[in-house]
Amino acid sequence: MTKPGTNFVAPEKIQGFVSRLDDCDGRLASLKGTYMADCKVEREAISGIMDEAKDAGIPKRSLKAVMAARRAEAKAKAARDDLADMDLQDKFDLIRHALGELADTPLGAAAVKAA
């Protein structure tokens, strides 16, 4: 209860909020632990595949760079696809083309054709 004439909140009310926040933190930590354990399995799989590629003569650093570029391209495509309006997608393509970012991609070819 708040005391009349003050901005003070009763300690039991504060404790209630703190207790609820502690519960949330505990559940969040548990979820993070599960997530990290799941991610560890995938990171180990990726590491194994990278080692196989290295053994096959593919430089790890180059392969990692290719994978990073593929992730960036997928992210850019998803950003474009999120623009539901075709006109906005066309403007997106034109802007990327103007920046020289789509020169050798199918989206770039479409942007050049549309222009």
KESE-368922 format. One record per residue (C-alpha): x, y, z; residue in three letters; residue number from 1; chain. Coordinates in nm, 4 decimals, m for minus. Layout:
! KESE-368922
SITE          u          v          w   type   seq   mol
SITE          X          Y          Z    ALA   NUM     A
...
//
This chain:
! KESE-368922
SITE          u          v          w   type   seq   mol
SITE     0.0000     0.0000     0.0000    MET     1     A
SITE     0.1151     0.3515    m0.0740    THR     2     A
SITE     0.1414     0.5803     0.2257    LYS     3     A
SITE    m0.0739     0.8905     0.1917    PRO     4     A
SITE     0.1222     1.1920     0.0724    GLY     5     A
SITE     0.4270     0.9934    m0.0458    THR     6     A
SITE     0.5481     0.8297    m0.3624    ASN     7     A
SITE     0.6580     0.5217    m0.1724    PHE     8     A
SITE     0.5384     0.1759    m0.2748    VAL     9     A
SITE     0.4887    m0.0811    m0.0027    ALA    10     A
SITE     0.7772    m0.3289     0.0348    PRO    11     A
SITE     0.5483    m0.6300    m0.0111    GLU    12     A
SITE     0.4316    m0.4915    m0.3466    LYS    13     A
SITE     0.7920    m0.4393    m0.4574    ILE    14     A
SITE     0.8801    m0.7919    m0.3421    GLN    15     A
SITE     0.5937    m0.9289    m0.5507    GLY    16     A
SITE     0.7298    m0.7650    m0.8661    PHE    17     A
SITE     1.0850    m0.8722    m0.7890    VAL    18     A
SITE     0.9720    m1.2302    m0.7248    SER    19     A
SITE     0.7832    m1.2440    m1.0544    ARG    20     A
SITE     1.0843    m1.1003    m1.2390    LEU    21     A
SITE     1.3115    m1.3597    m1.0736    ASP    22     A
SITE     1.0764    m1.6346    m1.1956    ASP    23     A
SITE     1.0897    m1.4975    m1.5491    CYS    24     A
SITE     1.4688    m1.4757    m1.5341    ASP    25     A
SITE     1.4866    m1.8380    m1.4223    GLY    26     A
SITE     1.2658    m1.9571    m1.7074    ARG    27     A
SITE     1.4635    m1.7460    m1.9538    LEU    28     A
SITE     1.7941    m1.8935    m1.8322    ALA    29     A
SITE     1.6527    m2.2427    m1.8757    SER    30     A
SITE     1.5393    m2.1636    m2.2303    LEU    31     A
SITE     1.8793    m2.0138    m2.3122    LYS    32     A
SITE     2.0511    m2.3280    m2.1831    GLY    33     A
SITE     1.8337    m2.5499    m2.4017    THR    34     A
SITE     1.8875    m2.3232    m2.7010    TYR    35     A
SITE     2.2640    m2.3177    m2.6509    MET    36     A
SITE     2.2740    m2.6983    m2.6224    ALA    37     A
SITE     2.0791    m2.7297    m2.9487    ASP    38     A
SITE     2.3066    m2.4776    m3.1176    CYS    39     A
SITE     2.6152    m2.6659    m3.0002    LYS    40     A
SITE     2.5015    m2.9729    m3.1936    VAL    41     A
SITE     2.4636    m2.7689    m3.5130    GLU    42     A
SITE     2.7939    m2.5841    m3.4608    ARG    43     A
SITE     2.9696    m2.9194    m3.4247    GLU    44     A
SITE     2.8036    m3.0429    m3.7458    ALA    45     A
SITE     2.9162    m2.7295    m3.9293    ILE    46     A
SITE     3.2684    m2.7710    m3.7965    SER    47     A
SITE     3.2756    m3.1318    m3.9138    GLY    48     A
SITE     3.1585    m3.0367    m4.2619    ILE    49     A
SITE     3.4172    m2.7581    m4.2771    MET    50     A
SITE     3.6884    m3.0077    m4.1816    ASP    51     A
SITE     3.5694    m3.2471    m4.4542    GLU    52     A
SITE     3.5775    m2.9643    m4.7081    ALA    53     A
SITE     3.9289    m2.8707    m4.5965    LYS    54     A
SITE     4.0390    m3.2329    m4.6354    ASP    55     A
SITE     3.8910    m3.2262    m4.9868    ALA    56     A
SITE     4.1135    m2.9274    m5.0744    GLY    57     A
SITE     3.8690    m2.6394    m5.0202    ILE    58     A
SITE     4.0238    m2.3557    m4.8183    PRO    59     A
SITE     3.8224    m2.3090    m4.4978    LYS    60     A
SITE     3.8515    m1.9310    m4.5034    ARG    61     A
SITE     3.7159    m1.9127    m4.8597    SER    62     A
SITE     3.4306    m2.1488    m4.7804    LEU    63     A
SITE     3.3401    m1.9456    m4.4708    LYS    64     A
SITE     3.3383    m1.6276    m4.6822    ALA    65     A
SITE     3.1099    m1.7918    m4.9394    VAL    66     A
SITE     2.8717    m1.9037    m4.6655    MET    67     A
SITE     2.8686    m1.5543    m4.5116    ALA    68     A
SITE     2.7873    m1.4059    m4.8539    ALA    69     A
SITE     2.5061    m1.6596    m4.9046    ARG    70     A
SITE     2.3571    m1.5693    m4.5654    ARG    71     A
SITE     2.3787    m1.1974    m4.6522    ALA    72     A
SITE     2.2122    m1.2583    m4.9900    GLU    73     A
SITE     1.9343    m1.4592    m4.8269    ALA    74     A
SITE     1.8826    m1.1789    m4.5744    LYS    75     A
SITE     1.8671    m0.9191    m4.8531    ALA    76     A
SITE     1.6171    m1.1331    m5.0461    LYS    77     A
SITE     1.4032    m1.1700    m4.7337    ALA    78     A
SITE     1.4130    m0.7918    m4.6810    ALA    79     A
SITE     1.2997    m0.7429    m5.0411    ARG    80     A
SITE     1.0280    m1.0080    m5.0096    ASP    81     A
SITE     0.8973    m0.8348    m4.6956    ASP    82     A
SITE     0.8032    m0.5435    m4.9184    LEU    83     A
SITE     0.4624    m0.6814    m5.0175    ALA    84     A
SITE     0.3971    m0.4100    m5.2756    ASP    85     A
SITE     0.5537    m0.4936    m5.6151    MET    86     A
SITE     0.6224    m0.1240    m5.6756    ASP    87     A
SITE     0.8263    m0.1094    m5.3545    LEU    88     A
SITE     1.0161    m0.4232    m5.4594    GLN    89     A
SITE     1.0935    m0.2612    m5.7954    ASP    90     A
SITE     1.2163     0.0546    m5.6212    LYS    91     A
SITE     1.4274    m0.1637    m5.3900    PHE    92     A
SITE     1.5836    m0.3307    m5.6955    ASP    93     A
SITE     1.6481     0.0021    m5.8667    LEU    94     A
SITE     1.8146     0.1460    m5.5578    ILE    95     A
SITE     2.0334    m0.1630    m5.5155    ARG    96     A
SITE     2.1227    m0.1523    m5.8847    HIS    97     A
SITE     2.2082     0.2182    m5.8623    ALA    98     A
SITE     2.4436     0.1312    m5.5789    LEU    99     A
SITE     2.6037    m0.1393    m5.7925    GLY   100     A
SITE     2.4943    m0.4125    m5.5545    GLU   101     A
SITE     2.2991    m0.6302    m5.7961    LEU   102     A
SITE     2.5090    m0.6332    m6.1089    ALA   103     A
SITE     2.5488    m1.0107    m6.1397    ASP   104     A
SITE     2.2282    m1.1359    m5.9804    THR   105     A
SITE     1.8837    m1.2232    m6.1183    PRO   106     A
SITE     1.7388    m0.9311    m5.9217    LEU   107     A
SITE     1.9905    m0.7021    m6.0872    GLY   108     A
SITE     1.8934    m0.8248    m6.4315    ALA   109     A
SITE     1.5267    m0.7622    m6.3496    ALA   110     A
SITE     1.6088    m0.4124    m6.2228    ALA   111     A
SITE     1.8013    m0.3263    m6.5385    VAL   112     A
SITE     1.5145    m0.4583    m6.7520    LYS   113     A
SITE     1.2559    m0.2623    m6.5501    ALA   114     A
SITE     1.4562     0.0592    m6.5802    ALA   115     A
//
